[in-house]
Amino acid sequence: MTGAILSTLLVLLALLGTPLFAVIGAAAMLGFYFANIDLVAVIIELYRIVDTPLLLALPLFTFAGYLLAESNTSHRLVRATQALIGWLPGGLAVVAYCTCAFFTAFTGASGITIVAIGALLLPALTEAGYREKFSLGLVTTSGSLGLLLAPSLPLILYGIIVQQMNLEQSVEIKDLFIAGIAPALLMIALLSAWTLWHNRKHPIPLQAFSKQEAMSALREVIWEIPLPFVVLGGIYTGFFAISEAAAVTAIYLLIIEVLVYREIPLRKLPQIMTDSMVMVGGILLILGVSLAFTNFLIDAEVPMQIFLLIQSVVSDKYSFLVLLNILLLLLGAILDIFSALVIMVPLIVPVAIQYGIHPVHLGIIFLANMQIGYFTPPVGMNLFIASYRFKKPITELYQASLPFMLVLLVALIIITYWPTLSLWNLSY
């Protein structure tokens, strides 16, 4: 009886806006207390997550993302991609998809992409002949395209959480990075194809290719071009460990943005470091207490009980995947991605494995759903960010984003039911 009252109280505290780490930590301590397990188990989990070597990648990649967001990289990327592929049919829209995907992959936040790049792309799209409603939908939905591409923070966080669960099937961050490439390209390809089909009755005047403009734009972005090839190439070939790649990325961006481009003054660095580490601190605190709560759930065999309950209703893997996608889409619309990861991954992964779903494939499915959830009505985060940034009614953003959401749902179905797309480099 007391446990039920306390559980209800925790739910009410969460609904009233109590910080997530406090609610999860309290739930973990209550669980261990009623199971007669010493509460030092929570502290042990906090230490265990801090002692994880891979965790070095989180603050370093976060700092690198903040450096990119504070610089004029977004302007240079848009200019360079537009000069190179803007002359193709639908070229500017493809520029938007590719640029947003790259920027979100490194910053780890779709909201920053909408604010930084959307402000450049929206007027460029309308001036090029795209209708305003289409342009609004494109910019709003493209903000989360890079979540499946390395070095996306959600990809790294998913890998860390699953590794701490000590599953029989190992999950390497490098495997997650490789697994996300094809699904991300599929999404961009389907969106590009739909863009061409949608505008077939309203042909967009093609931008003439200018060799002079292309060379000028490339010279402007020459220091940023090697970044994905050196860092990600080093990860995929095994030359860099993930933490080493994060260090290289942070140092490289620090040098080019502060010393080469001189867009970030030295006096501003302490504030950027502080802001980025505040975000990392929040993630680590939530992650530590959630792993303690995860251990309690595993000890209490909660995932197995959930599996048995679901199995009584859903007997096959494919029906389970349908229900999983529906659940994750709803969660993606009401929770931020980091909260969804730490709360749901420990519950979902053991159940999914019982249905024969590889945890790497599950990670891609999970993040693909979160990506769509960012702009799922009525409360998707990107919808409100875009509404505020572009000063448009939220209902207008609903209508503008819906066609793009349907296209990405098609991509989600393919990603879900074609595991080879994500697992082509693994034997499973």
NORJO-V508137 format. One record per helix or strand of 3 or more residues. SS is the DSSP state (H for helix, E for strand). FROM is the first residue (numbers start at 0). LEN is the number of residues. Records with the same first field share a line. If there is no record, write none. Layout:
SS = FROM-LEN ; FROM-LEN
//
This chain:
H = 1-14 ; 19-15 ; 39-11 ; 52-18 ; 72-13 ; 90-17 ; 109-19 ; 131-11 ; 144-4 ; 152-11 ; 172-26 ; 210-10 ; 221-16 ; 241-19 ; 265-34 ; 301-10 ; 316-18 ; 336-18 ; 358-15 ; 380-10 ; 393-24 ; 419-4
//
